[in-house]
């Protein structure tokens, strides 16, 4: 049902699917996206991702950037931060360090810096906003 809804949404006049959606059809980029989504906490490098998809690093990097609109590891960081934001909101008892490990960071400080850079606030502030039934400011995350 979700897939049908998304297809209808993208097929409407002026509707355009996100680049990552269309990129799933590419045999190399689609495989890379599936790997990143299935194993976001893995210690990915462009080389290891290229090895798993059966192409060279340069081929993967170029095709991924052309299809998705950003390099593979930039996409991975955004994906990890999306997962982390959900974990911070959903798991009231999870610590920042636990969430960091769950999304592939061994250092909670590096995770916090990356989270703040991509989300505009620290993980602890994000978690507090997610638990607050009526946060102030720009609205709920």
N, CA, C and O atoms as CSV, one atom per row, in Angstrom:
chain,resi,resn,atom,element,x,y,z
A,1,UNK,N,N,0.818,-1.175,0.000
A,1,UNK,CA,C,0.000,0.000,0.000
A,1,UNK,C,C,0.878,1.261,0.000
A,1,UNK,O,O,0.579,2.225,-0.705
A,2,UNK,N,N,1.948,1.253,0.782
A,2,UNK,CA,C,2.843,2.404,0.825
A,2,UNK,C,C,3.469,2.649,-0.544
A,2,UNK,O,O,3.530,3.789,-1.004
A,3,UNK,N,N,3.929,1.599,-1.190
A,3,UNK,CA,C,4.559,1.756,-2.505
A,3,UNK,C,C,3.565,2.331,-3.508
A,3,UNK,O,O,3.911,3.219,-4.287
A,4,UNK,N,N,2.341,1.831,-3.493
A,4,UNK,CA,C,1.310,2.353,-4.397
A,4,UNK,C,C,1.024,3.832,-4.116
A,4,UNK,O,O,0.857,4.626,-5.042
A,5,UNK,N,N,0.970,4.185,-2.852
A,5,UNK,CA,C,0.736,5.581,-2.478
A,5,UNK,C,C,1.875,6.469,-2.963
A,5,UNK,O,O,1.640,7.547,-3.509
A,6,UNK,N,N,3.105,6.016,-2.764
A,6,UNK,CA,C,4.253,6.796,-3.221
A,6,UNK,C,C,4.257,6.941,-4.740
A,6,UNK,O,O,4.519,8.025,-5.260
A,7,UNK,N,N,3.969,5.861,-5.445
A,7,UNK,CA,C,3.921,5.943,-6.910
A,7,UNK,C,C,2.855,6.924,-7.372
A,7,UNK,O,O,3.105,7.722,-8.275
A,8,UNK,N,N,1.675,6.880,-6.773
A,8,UNK,CA,C,0.619,7.834,-7.122
A,8,UNK,C,C,1.062,9.267,-6.841
A,8,UNK,O,O,0.814,10.166,-7.644
A,9,UNK,N,N,1.713,9.476,-5.710
A,9,UNK,CA,C,2.187,10.806,-5.331
A,9,UNK,C,C,3.207,11.324,-6.352
A,9,UNK,O,O,3.135,12.475,-6.782
A,10,UNK,N,N,4.154,10.465,-6.733
A,10,UNK,CA,C,5.204,10.876,-7.662
A,10,UNK,C,C,4.664,11.064,-9.084
A,10,UNK,O,O,5.224,11.839,-9.859
A,11,UNK,N,N,3.589,10.366,-9.427
A,11,UNK,CA,C,3.021,10.454,-10.771
A,11,UNK,C,C,2.082,11.636,-10.952
A,11,UNK,O,O,1.668,11.918,-12.077
A,12,UNK,N,N,1.736,12.329,-9.885
A,12,UNK,CA,C,0.826,13.463,-10.007
A,12,UNK,C,C,1.502,14.584,-10.781
A,12,UNK,O,O,2.731,14.624,-10.844
A,13,UNK,N,N,0.736,15.494,-11.371
A,13,UNK,CA,C,1.354,16.610,-12.092
A,13,UNK,C,C,2.285,17.402,-11.184
A,13,UNK,O,O,1.900,17.811,-10.088
A,14,UNK,N,N,3.486,17.608,-11.639
A,14,UNK,CA,C,4.474,18.333,-10.851
A,14,UNK,C,C,5.158,17.484,-9.798
A,14,UNK,O,O,6.104,17.941,-9.155
A,15,UNK,N,N,4.699,16.260,-9.611
A,15,UNK,CA,C,5.303,15.384,-8.612
A,15,UNK,C,C,6.569,14.758,-9.166
A,15,UNK,O,O,6.591,14.258,-10.291
A,16,UNK,N,N,7.598,14.792,-8.381
A,16,UNK,CA,C,8.852,14.204,-8.802
A,16,UNK,C,C,9.437,13.432,-7.629
A,16,UNK,O,O,9.562,13.969,-6.528
A,17,UNK,N,N,9.796,12.170,-7.862
A,17,UNK,CA,C,10.355,11.392,-6.753
A,17,UNK,C,C,11.721,11.926,-6.346
A,17,UNK,O,O,12.420,12.537,-7.155
A,18,UNK,N,N,12.101,11.695,-5.096
A,18,UNK,CA,C,13.450,12.077,-4.686
A,18,UNK,C,C,14.470,11.311,-5.530
A,18,UNK,O,O,14.182,10.226,-6.036
A,19,UNK,N,N,15.640,11.877,-5.671
A,19,UNK,CA,C,16.656,11.259,-6.525
A,19,UNK,C,C,17.027,9.861,-6.043
A,19,UNK,O,O,17.287,8.976,-6.859
A,20,UNK,N,N,17.055,9.651,-4.723
A,20,UNK,CA,C,17.423,8.329,-4.220
A,20,UNK,C,C,16.397,7.283,-4.622
A,20,UNK,O,O,16.737,6.110,-4.779
A,21,UNK,N,N,15.141,7.694,-4.792
A,21,UNK,CA,C,14.077,6.761,-5.182
A,21,UNK,C,C,14.339,6.237,-6.589
A,21,UNK,O,O,14.312,5.030,-6.829
A,22,UNK,N,N,14.590,7.152,-7.507
A,22,UNK,CA,C,14.864,6.763,-8.889
A,22,UNK,C,C,16.187,6.007,-8.991
A,22,UNK,O,O,16.324,5.117,-9.830
A,23,UNK,N,N,17.158,6.349,-8.151
A,23,UNK,CA,C,18.472,5.717,-8.199
A,23,UNK,C,C,18.428,4.244,-7.819
A,23,UNK,O,O,19.353,3.498,-8.141
A,24,UNK,N,N,17.388,3.821,-7.153
A,24,UNK,CA,C,17.280,2.417,-6.765
A,24,UNK,C,C,17.212,1.491,-7.974
A,24,UNK,O,O,17.512,0.302,-7.865
A,25,UNK,N,N,16.818,2.030,-9.123
A,25,UNK,CA,C,16.724,1.215,-10.341
A,25,UNK,C,C,18.091,0.939,-10.965
A,25,UNK,O,O,18.251,-0.014,-11.729
A,26,UNK,N,N,19.070,1.774,-10.637
A,26,UNK,CA,C,20.419,1.569,-11.170
A,26,UNK,C,C,21.015,0.347,-10.479
A,26,UNK,O,O,20.971,0.256,-9.252
A,27,UNK,N,N,21.574,-0.600,-11.246
A,27,UNK,CA,C,22.072,-1.838,-10.613
A,27,UNK,C,C,23.183,-1.606,-9.594
A,27,UNK,O,O,23.251,-2.318,-8.593
A,28,UNK,N,N,24.044,-0.639,-9.823
A,28,UNK,CA,C,25.144,-0.376,-8.892
A,28,UNK,C,C,24.667,0.495,-7.738
A,28,UNK,O,O,24.833,0.131,-6.574
A,29,UNK,N,N,24.077,1.636,-8.052
A,29,UNK,CA,C,23.653,2.573,-7.015
A,29,UNK,C,C,22.530,1.963,-6.172
A,29,UNK,O,O,22.490,2.157,-4.957
A,30,UNK,N,N,21.634,1.240,-6.805
A,30,UNK,CA,C,20.565,0.577,-6.056
A,30,UNK,C,C,21.115,-0.403,-5.040
A,30,UNK,O,O,20.652,-0.457,-3.900
A,31,UNK,N,N,22.113,-1.182,-5.460
A,31,UNK,CA,C,22.744,-2.118,-4.514
A,31,UNK,C,C,23.417,-1.362,-3.371
A,31,UNK,O,O,23.311,-1.753,-2.208
A,32,UNK,N,N,24.109,-0.276,-3.713
A,32,UNK,CA,C,24.785,0.506,-2.676
A,32,UNK,C,C,23.775,1.084,-1.691
A,32,UNK,O,O,23.998,1.041,-0.481
A,33,UNK,N,N,22.671,1.621,-2.193
A,33,UNK,CA,C,21.641,2.165,-1.303
A,33,UNK,C,C,21.064,1.083,-0.400
A,33,UNK,O,O,20.863,1.306,0.794
A,34,UNK,N,N,20.801,-0.078,-0.964
A,34,UNK,CA,C,20.256,-1.169,-0.141
A,34,UNK,C,C,21.248,-1.579,0.954
A,34,UNK,O,O,20.841,-1.862,2.080
A,35,UNK,N,N,22.531,-1.611,0.633
A,35,UNK,CA,C,23.538,-1.948,1.639
A,35,UNK,C,C,23.600,-0.889,2.742
A,35,UNK,O,O,23.635,-1.222,3.927
A,36,UNK,N,N,23.612,0.374,2.351
A,36,UNK,CA,C,23.675,1.448,3.346
A,36,UNK,C,C,22.450,1.443,4.250
A,36,UNK,O,O,22.557,1.722,5.444
A,37,UNK,N,N,21.295,1.130,3.692
A,37,UNK,CA,C,20.074,1.101,4.499
A,37,UNK,C,C,20.004,-0.151,5.374
A,37,UNK,O,O,19.490,-0.104,6.491
A,38,UNK,N,N,20.515,-1.252,4.870
A,38,UNK,CA,C,20.469,-2.498,5.645
A,38,UNK,C,C,21.505,-2.523,6.759
A,38,UNK,O,O,21.265,-3.105,7.817
A,39,UNK,N,N,22.664,-1.891,6.528
A,39,UNK,CA,C,23.768,-1.928,7.484
A,39,UNK,C,C,24.321,-0.527,7.743
A,39,UNK,O,O,25.495,-0.273,7.474
A,40,UNK,N,N,23.496,0.385,8.259
A,40,UNK,CA,C,23.977,1.760,8.416
A,40,UNK,C,C,25.119,1.914,9.415
A,40,UNK,O,O,25.900,2.860,9.314
A,41,UNK,N,N,25.226,1.013,10.363
A,41,UNK,CA,C,26.271,1.131,11.383
A,41,UNK,C,C,27.591,0.492,10.954
A,41,UNK,O,O,28.578,0.571,11.685
A,42,UNK,N,N,27.618,-0.135,9.788
A,42,UNK,CA,C,28.858,-0.753,9.309
A,42,UNK,C,C,29.911,0.331,9.071
A,42,UNK,O,O,29.567,1.473,8.769
A,43,UNK,N,N,31.174,-0.018,9.204
A,43,UNK,CA,C,32.246,0.967,8.997
A,43,UNK,C,C,32.516,1.193,7.502
A,43,UNK,O,O,33.585,0.849,6.999
A,44,UNK,N,N,31.554,1.763,6.817
A,44,UNK,CA,C,31.628,1.929,5.368
A,44,UNK,C,C,32.712,2.904,4.942
A,44,UNK,O,O,32.941,3.934,5.577
A,45,UNK,N,N,33.362,2.552,3.864
A,45,UNK,CA,C,34.211,3.458,3.095
A,45,UNK,C,C,33.730,3.341,1.661
A,45,UNK,O,O,32.995,2.412,1.327
A,46,UNK,N,N,34.132,4.265,0.817
A,46,UNK,CA,C,33.747,4.150,-0.594
A,46,UNK,C,C,34.328,2.856,-1.162
A,46,UNK,O,O,33.686,2.186,-1.972
A,47,UNK,N,N,35.538,2.508,-0.737
A,47,UNK,CA,C,36.172,1.277,-1.203
A,47,UNK,C,C,35.412,0.028,-0.794
A,47,UNK,O,O,35.204,-0.866,-1.614
A,48,UNK,N,N,34.994,-0.044,0.464
A,48,UNK,CA,C,34.270,-1.242,0.915
A,48,UNK,C,C,32.901,-1.335,0.260
A,48,UNK,O,O,32.440,-2.432,-0.056
A,49,UNK,N,N,32.255,-0.214,0.057
A,49,UNK,CA,C,30.957,-0.203,-0.615
A,49,UNK,C,C,31.122,-0.596,-2.082
A,49,UNK,O,O,30.295,-1.329,-2.624
A,50,UNK,N,N,32.178,-0.118,-2.723
A,50,UNK,CA,C,32.455,-0.485,-4.114
A,50,UNK,C,C,32.739,-1.980,-4.223
A,50,UNK,O,O,32.254,-2.638,-5.144
A,51,UNK,N,N,33.520,-2.518,-3.289
A,51,UNK,CA,C,33.802,-3.956,-3.291
A,51,UNK,C,C,32.516,-4.767,-3.212
A,51,UNK,O,O,32.344,-5.746,-3.938
A,52,UNK,N,N,31.616,-4.355,-2.329
A,52,UNK,CA,C,30.357,-5.089,-2.145
A,52,UNK,C,C,29.418,-4.957,-3.335
A,52,UNK,O,O,28.572,-5.825,-3.550
A,53,UNK,N,N,29.552,-3.886,-4.113
A,53,UNK,CA,C,28.690,-3.712,-5.280
A,53,UNK,C,C,29.361,-4.190,-6.566
A,53,UNK,O,O,28.732,-4.220,-7.623
A,54,UNK,N,N,30.636,-4.564,-6.474
A,54,UNK,CA,C,31.325,-5.150,-7.615
A,54,UNK,C,C,31.832,-4.163,-8.650
A,54,UNK,O,O,31.962,-4.512,-9.823
A,55,UNK,N,N,32.120,-2.939,-8.237
A,55,UNK,CA,C,32.668,-1.937,-9.157
A,55,UNK,C,C,33.851,-1.246,-8.496
A,55,UNK,O,O,34.140,-1.466,-7.320
A,56,UNK,N,N,34.529,-0.405,-9.272
A,56,UNK,CA,C,35.650,0.360,-8.708
A,56,UNK,C,C,35.118,1.504,-7.855
A,56,UNK,O,O,33.955,1.893,-7.953
A,57,UNK,N,N,36.005,2.029,-7.015
A,57,UNK,CA,C,35.621,3.164,-6.166
A,57,UNK,C,C,35.197,4.358,-7.005
A,57,UNK,O,O,34.199,5.011,-6.701
A,58,UNK,N,N,35.951,4.645,-8.059
A,58,UNK,CA,C,35.628,5.811,-8.884
A,58,UNK,C,C,34.298,5.632,-9.610
A,58,UNK,O,O,33.527,6.584,-9.739
A,59,UNK,N,N,34.028,4.428,-10.079
A,59,UNK,CA,C,32.745,4.169,-10.745
A,59,UNK,C,C,31.598,4.351,-9.770
A,59,UNK,O,O,30.603,5.003,-10.089
A,60,UNK,N,N,31.733,3.777,-8.584
A,60,UNK,CA,C,30.669,3.921,-7.593
A,60,UNK,C,C,30.473,5.386,-7.212
A,60,UNK,O,O,29.344,5.874,-7.181
A,61,UNK,N,N,31.561,6.083,-6.924
A,61,UNK,CA,C,31.464,7.475,-6.491
A,61,UNK,C,C,30.782,8.337,-7.551
A,61,UNK,O,O,29.922,9.156,-7.229
A,62,UNK,N,N,31.163,8.155,-8.809
A,62,UNK,CA,C,30.573,8.964,-9.876
A,62,UNK,C,C,29.108,8.614,-10.099
A,62,UNK,O,O,28.258,9.503,-10.163
A,63,UNK,N,N,28.811,7.334,-10.217
A,63,UNK,CA,C,27.420,6.938,-10.466
A,63,UNK,C,C,26.517,7.330,-9.313
A,63,UNK,O,O,25.398,7.797,-9.525
A,64,UNK,N,N,26.998,7.143,-8.097
A,64,UNK,CA,C,26.198,7.489,-6.922
A,64,UNK,C,C,25.906,8.991,-6.905
A,64,UNK,O,O,24.760,9.405,-6.729
A,65,UNK,N,N,26.945,9.796,-7.089
A,65,UNK,CA,C,26.754,11.249,-7.070
A,65,UNK,C,C,25.844,11.697,-8.219
A,65,UNK,O,O,25.002,12.576,-8.030
A,66,UNK,N,N,26.002,11.109,-9.394
A,66,UNK,CA,C,25.144,11.458,-10.535
A,66,UNK,C,C,23.690,11.089,-10.279
A,66,UNK,O,O,22.785,11.860,-10.600
A,67,UNK,N,N,23.463,9.921,-9.706
A,67,UNK,CA,C,22.101,9.418,-9.510
A,67,UNK,C,C,21.419,10.013,-8.275
A,67,UNK,O,O,20.244,10.377,-8.323
A,68,UNK,N,N,22.158,10.107,-7.177
A,68,UNK,CA,C,21.574,10.520,-5.898
A,68,UNK,C,C,21.743,12.017,-5.648
A,68,UNK,O,O,20.944,12.628,-4.939
A,69,UNK,N,N,22.782,12.598,-6.232
A,69,UNK,CA,C,22.995,14.027,-6.060
A,69,UNK,C,C,23.983,14.384,-4.970
A,69,UNK,O,O,24.188,15.562,-4.677
A,70,UNK,N,N,24.596,13.383,-4.369
A,70,UNK,CA,C,25.619,13.613,-3.345
A,70,UNK,C,C,26.483,12.367,-3.252
A,70,UNK,O,O,26.057,11.292,-3.675
A,71,UNK,N,N,27.699,12.490,-2.699
A,71,UNK,CA,C,28.586,11.336,-2.569
A,71,UNK,C,C,28.009,10.292,-1.610
A,71,UNK,O,O,27.179,10.616,-0.760
A,72,UNK,N,N,28.451,9.038,-1.749
A,72,UNK,CA,C,27.908,7.959,-0.912
A,72,UNK,C,C,28.046,8.195,0.595
A,72,UNK,O,O,27.106,7.934,1.345
A,73,UNK,N,N,29.193,8.678,1.041
A,73,UNK,CA,C,29.382,8.841,2.485
A,73,UNK,C,C,28.635,10.053,3.029
A,73,UNK,O,O,28.289,10.080,4.210
A,74,UNK,N,N,28.386,11.039,2.205
A,74,UNK,CA,C,27.537,12.162,2.612
A,74,UNK,C,C,26.111,11.670,2.780
A,74,UNK,O,O,25.433,12.026,3.744
A,75,UNK,N,N,25.657,10.853,1.844
A,75,UNK,CA,C,24.324,10.250,1.953
A,75,UNK,C,C,24.247,9.399,3.223
A,75,UNK,O,O,23.266,9.465,3.963
A,76,UNK,N,N,25.284,8.605,3.467
A,76,UNK,CA,C,25.300,7.741,4.649
A,76,UNK,C,C,25.202,8.564,5.932
A,76,UNK,O,O,24.476,8.188,6.853
A,77,UNK,N,N,25.916,9.670,6.002
A,77,UNK,CA,C,25.845,10.512,7.196
A,77,UNK,C,C,24.425,11.024,7.403
A,77,UNK,O,O,23.902,10.975,8.517
A,78,UNK,N,N,23.800,11.515,6.338
A,78,UNK,CA,C,22.414,11.998,6.461
A,78,UNK,C,C,21.491,10.864,6.885
A,78,UNK,O,O,20.612,11.075,7.721
A,79,UNK,N,N,21.667,9.663,6.329
A,79,UNK,CA,C,20.832,8.516,6.689
A,79,UNK,C,C,21.039,8.149,8.164
A,79,UNK,O,O,20.074,7.900,8.888
A,80,UNK,N,N,22.287,8.119,8.597
A,80,UNK,CA,C,22.564,7.812,10.007
A,80,UNK,C,C,21.930,8.840,10.936
A,80,UNK,O,O,21.388,8.476,11.979
A,81,UNK,N,N,21.990,10.108,10.573
A,81,UNK,CA,C,21.404,11.150,11.417
A,81,UNK,C,C,19.880,11.069,11.428
A,81,UNK,O,O,19.250,11.403,12.431
A,82,UNK,N,N,19.291,10.633,10.333
A,82,UNK,CA,C,17.835,10.411,10.303
A,82,UNK,C,C,17.469,9.285,11.260
A,82,UNK,O,O,16.524,9.404,12.039
A,83,UNK,N,N,18.216,8.202,11.197
A,83,UNK,CA,C,17.975,7.089,12.122
A,83,UNK,C,C,18.204,7.517,13.568
A,83,UNK,O,O,17.425,7.171,14.457
A,84,UNK,N,N,19.265,8.264,13.794
A,84,UNK,CA,C,19.578,8.724,15.152
A,84,UNK,C,C,18.474,9.627,15.686
A,84,UNK,O,O,18.095,9.515,16.852
A,85,UNK,N,N,17.960,10.513,14.854
A,85,UNK,CA,C,16.880,11.403,15.291
A,85,UNK,C,C,15.665,10.588,15.719
A,85,UNK,O,O,15.023,10.897,16.723
A,86,UNK,N,N,15.356,9.547,14.954
A,86,UNK,CA,C,14.236,8.675,15.335
A,86,UNK,C,C,14.514,7.947,16.642
A,86,UNK,O,O,13.642,7.865,17.507
A,87,UNK,N,N,15.727,7.419,16.788
A,87,UNK,CA,C,16.079,6.706,18.021
A,87,UNK,C,C,16.047,7.632,19.231
A,87,UNK,O,O,15.577,7.247,20.302
A,88,UNK,N,N,16.537,8.827,19.064
A,88,UNK,CA,C,16.541,9.780,20.183
A,88,UNK,C,C,15.129,10.154,20.596
A,88,UNK,O,O,14.883,10.426,21.771
A,89,UNK,N,N,14.216,10.174,19.672
A,89,UNK,CA,C,12.830,10.524,19.964
A,89,UNK,C,C,12.059,9.325,20.503
A,89,UNK,O,O,11.240,9.458,21.412
A,90,UNK,N,N,12.331,8.151,19.932
A,90,UNK,CA,C,11.568,6.954,20.285
A,90,UNK,C,C,12.049,6.262,21.553
A,90,UNK,O,O,11.242,5.705,22.297
A,91,UNK,N,N,13.322,6.291,21.802
A,91,UNK,CA,C,13.887,5.581,22.954
A,91,UNK,C,C,14.167,6.575,24.071
A,91,UNK,O,O,15.231,7.193,24.117
A,92,UNK,N,N,13.228,6.716,24.945
A,92,UNK,CA,C,13.390,7.684,26.024
A,92,UNK,C,C,14.594,7.366,26.901
A,92,UNK,O,O,15.233,8.278,27.426
A,93,UNK,N,N,14.910,6.087,27.067
A,93,UNK,CA,C,15.988,5.715,27.980
A,93,UNK,C,C,17.344,5.624,27.282
A,93,UNK,O,O,18.354,5.423,27.956
A,94,UNK,N,N,17.401,5.764,25.964
A,94,UNK,CA,C,18.666,5.623,25.246
A,94,UNK,C,C,19.561,6.827,25.507
A,94,UNK,O,O,19.115,7.974,25.464
A,95,UNK,N,N,20.811,6.547,25.774
A,95,UNK,CA,C,21.778,7.628,25.950
A,95,UNK,C,C,22.316,8.044,24.587
A,95,UNK,O,O,22.163,7.323,23.601
A,96,UNK,N,N,22.935,9.189,24.543
A,96,UNK,CA,C,23.540,9.659,23.298
A,96,UNK,C,C,24.601,8.655,22.841
A,96,UNK,O,O,24.709,8.374,21.648
A,97,UNK,N,N,25.372,8.121,23.764
A,97,UNK,CA,C,26.404,7.143,23.415
A,97,UNK,C,C,25.792,5.877,22.819
A,97,UNK,O,O,26.338,5.320,21.868
A,98,UNK,N,N,24.670,5.419,23.363
A,98,UNK,CA,C,24.004,4.232,22.818
A,98,UNK,C,C,23.487,4.480,21.410
A,98,UNK,O,O,23.624,3.629,20.531
A,99,UNK,N,N,22.898,5.637,21.202
A,99,UNK,CA,C,22.404,5.984,19.870
A,99,UNK,C,C,23.582,6.116,18.904
A,99,UNK,O,O,23.503,5.661,17.763
A,100,UNK,N,N,24.660,6.731,19.352
A,100,UNK,CA,C,25.852,6.874,18.512
A,100,UNK,C,C,26.334,5.510,18.034
A,100,UNK,O,O,26.599,5.330,16.846
A,101,UNK,N,N,26.450,4.556,18.940
A,101,UNK,CA,C,26.888,3.211,18.568
A,101,UNK,C,C,25.898,2.540,17.625
A,101,UNK,O,O,26.304,1.843,16.696
A,102,UNK,N,N,24.617,2.741,17.853
A,102,UNK,CA,C,23.588,2.106,17.020
A,102,UNK,C,C,23.639,2.568,15.569
A,102,UNK,O,O,23.237,1.836,14.665
A,103,UNK,N,N,24.134,3.779,15.350
A,103,UNK,CA,C,24.183,4.289,13.977
A,103,UNK,C,C,25.606,4.324,13.403
A,103,UNK,O,O,25.838,4.920,12.351
A,104,UNK,N,N,26.552,3.687,14.094
A,104,UNK,CA,C,27.871,3.506,13.516
A,104,UNK,C,C,28.979,4.404,14.010
A,104,UNK,O,O,30.046,4.449,13.397
A,105,UNK,N,N,28.763,5.121,15.097
A,105,UNK,CA,C,29.804,5.984,15.651
A,105,UNK,C,C,30.337,5.348,16.924
A,105,UNK,O,O,29.558,4.968,17.798
A,106,UNK,N,N,31.654,5.229,17.038
A,106,UNK,CA,C,32.238,4.689,18.269
A,106,UNK,C,C,32.491,5.784,19.281
A,106,UNK,O,O,32.664,5.509,20.469
A,107,UNK,N,N,32.516,7.030,18.818
A,107,UNK,CA,C,32.796,8.170,19.672
A,107,UNK,C,C,31.550,9.051,19.766
A,107,UNK,O,O,31.101,9.610,18.766
A,108,UNK,N,N,30.999,9.170,20.966
A,108,UNK,CA,C,29.786,9.975,21.157
A,108,UNK,C,C,30.025,11.450,20.842
A,108,UNK,O,O,29.103,12.147,20.419
A,109,UNK,N,N,31.245,11.929,21.044
A,109,UNK,CA,C,31.538,13.336,20.750
A,109,UNK,C,C,31.516,13.590,19.245
A,109,UNK,O,O,30.983,14.604,18.795
A,110,UNK,N,N,32.095,12.671,18.464
A,110,UNK,CA,C,32.064,12.812,16.998
A,110,UNK,C,C,30.629,12.715,16.496
A,110,UNK,O,O,30.228,13.456,15.598
A,111,UNK,N,N,29.863,11.808,17.072
A,111,UNK,CA,C,28.458,11.691,16.706
A,111,UNK,C,C,27.708,12.985,17.026
A,111,UNK,O,O,26.948,13.484,16.197
A,112,UNK,N,N,27.918,13.520,18.213
A,112,UNK,CA,C,27.229,14.754,18.608
A,112,UNK,C,C,27.563,15.903,17.668
A,112,UNK,O,O,26.689,16.692,17.308
A,113,UNK,N,N,28.822,15.995,17.274
A,113,UNK,CA,C,29.229,17.062,16.348
A,113,UNK,C,C,28.563,16.878,14.986
A,113,UNK,O,O,28.080,17.844,14.394
A,114,UNK,N,N,28.536,15.646,14.490
A,114,UNK,CA,C,27.897,15.376,13.200
A,114,UNK,C,C,26.393,15.628,13.276
A,114,UNK,O,O,25.803,16.173,12.343
A,115,UNK,N,N,25.778,15.232,14.379
A,115,UNK,CA,C,24.342,15.433,14.539
A,115,UNK,C,C,24.015,16.928,14.554
A,115,UNK,O,O,23.084,17.377,13.886
A,116,UNK,N,N,24.787,17.683,15.318
A,116,UNK,CA,C,24.543,19.129,15.403
A,116,UNK,C,C,24.772,19.794,14.050
A,116,UNK,O,O,24.032,20.703,13.675
A,117,UNK,N,N,25.777,19.355,13.323
A,117,UNK,CA,C,26.063,19.920,12.005
A,117,UNK,C,C,24.911,19.647,11.022
A,117,UNK,O,O,24.573,20.513,10.214
A,118,UNK,N,N,24.317,18.469,11.086
A,118,UNK,CA,C,23.262,18.123,10.126
A,118,UNK,C,C,21.870,18.503,10.594
A,118,UNK,O,O,21.008,18.799,9.767
A,119,UNK,N,N,21.626,18.503,11.894
A,119,UNK,CA,C,20.287,18.781,12.420
A,119,UNK,C,C,20.137,20.148,13.078
A,119,UNK,O,O,19.020,20.569,13.381
A,120,UNK,N,N,21.239,20.839,13.300
A,120,UNK,CA,C,21.165,22.181,13.848
A,120,UNK,C,C,21.018,22.255,15.359
A,120,UNK,O,O,20.873,23.346,15.912
A,121,UNK,N,N,21.052,21.130,16.025
A,121,UNK,CA,C,20.996,21.109,17.490
A,121,UNK,C,C,21.642,19.829,17.987
A,121,UNK,O,O,21.790,18.863,17.240
A,122,UNK,N,N,22.022,19.832,19.244
A,122,UNK,CA,C,22.688,18.659,19.815
A,122,UNK,C,C,21.692,17.510,19.950
A,122,UNK,O,O,20.482,17.734,20.003
A,123,UNK,N,N,22.199,16.288,20.004
A,123,UNK,CA,C,21.307,15.136,20.180
A,123,UNK,C,C,20.465,15.216,21.450
A,123,UNK,O,O,19.296,14.828,21.442
A,124,UNK,N,N,21.045,15.717,22.543
A,124,UNK,CA,C,20.281,15.790,23.793
A,124,UNK,C,C,19.152,16.815,23.688
A,124,UNK,O,O,18.070,16.597,24.233
A,125,UNK,N,N,19.386,17.915,23.004
A,125,UNK,CA,C,18.323,18.904,22.802
A,125,UNK,C,C,17.245,18.322,21.895
A,125,UNK,O,O,16.053,18.511,22.136
A,126,UNK,N,N,17.671,17.610,20.850
A,126,UNK,CA,C,16.705,16.968,19.945
A,126,UNK,C,C,15.824,15.991,20.715
A,126,UNK,O,O,14.604,15.979,20.549
A,127,UNK,N,N,16.448,15.177,21.554
A,127,UNK,CA,C,15.687,14.189,22.336
A,127,UNK,C,C,14.712,14.879,23.273
A,127,UNK,O,O,13.570,14.443,23.414
A,128,UNK,N,N,15.151,15.944,23.907
A,128,UNK,CA,C,14.269,16.663,24.828
A,128,UNK,C,C,13.092,17.276,24.078
A,128,UNK,O,O,11.970,17.271,24.586
A,129,UNK,N,N,13.327,17.797,22.891
A,129,UNK,CA,C,12.231,18.376,22.093
A,129,UNK,C,C,11.252,17.295,21.670
A,129,UNK,O,O,10.043,17.520,21.629
A,130,UNK,N,N,11.783,16.116,21.356
A,130,UNK,CA,C,10.906,15.030,20.936
A,130,UNK,C,C,10.025,14.515,22.050
A,130,UNK,O,O,8.949,13.976,21.793
A,131,UNK,N,N,10.471,14.674,23.293
A,131,UNK,CA,C,9.699,14.209,24.432
A,131,UNK,C,C,8.762,15.281,24.964
A,131,UNK,O,O,7.829,14.977,25.707
A,132,UNK,N,N,9.000,16.522,24.593
A,132,UNK,CA,C,8.178,17.638,25.051
A,132,UNK,C,C,6.913,17.697,24.205
A,132,UNK,O,O,7.011,17.831,22.985
A,133,UNK,N,N,5.734,17.602,24.802
A,133,UNK,CA,C,4.509,17.591,24.013
A,133,UNK,C,C,4.243,18.896,23.290
A,133,UNK,O,O,3.484,18.902,22.321
A,134,UNK,N,N,4.834,20.000,23.716
A,134,UNK,CA,C,4.593,21.286,23.057
A,134,UNK,C,C,5.885,22.094,23.020
A,134,UNK,O,O,6.030,23.076,23.750
A,135,UNK,N,N,6.837,21.674,22.157
A,135,UNK,CA,C,8.107,22.401,22.103
A,135,UNK,C,C,7.898,23.798,21.536
A,135,UNK,O,O,6.979,24.038,20.752
A,136,UNK,N,N,8.772,24.712,21.948
A,136,UNK,CA,C,8.691,26.078,21.447
A,136,UNK,C,C,9.590,26.204,20.236
A,136,UNK,O,O,10.389,25.311,19.951
A,137,UNK,N,N,9.464,27.294,19.533
A,137,UNK,CA,C,10.353,27.543,18.393
A,137,UNK,C,C,9.693,27.162,17.086
A,137,UNK,O,O,8.504,27.403,16.878
A,138,UNK,N,N,10.472,26.570,16.219
A,138,UNK,CA,C,10.038,26.307,14.846
A,138,UNK,C,C,9.103,25.119,14.722
A,138,UNK,O,O,8.703,24.797,13.603
A,139,UNK,N,N,8.744,24.471,15.767
A,139,UNK,CA,C,7.848,23.324,15.678
A,139,UNK,C,C,8.553,22.021,15.975
A,139,UNK,O,O,9.759,21.990,16.223
A,140,UNK,N,N,7.802,20.965,15.946
A,140,UNK,CA,C,8.353,19.650,16.252
A,140,UNK,C,C,9.309,19.202,15.175
A,140,UNK,O,O,9.130,19.537,14.004
A,141,UNK,N,N,10.339,18.438,15.561
A,141,UNK,CA,C,11.274,17.922,14.574
A,141,UNK,C,C,10.589,16.934,13.660
A,141,UNK,O,O,11.222,16.387,12.757
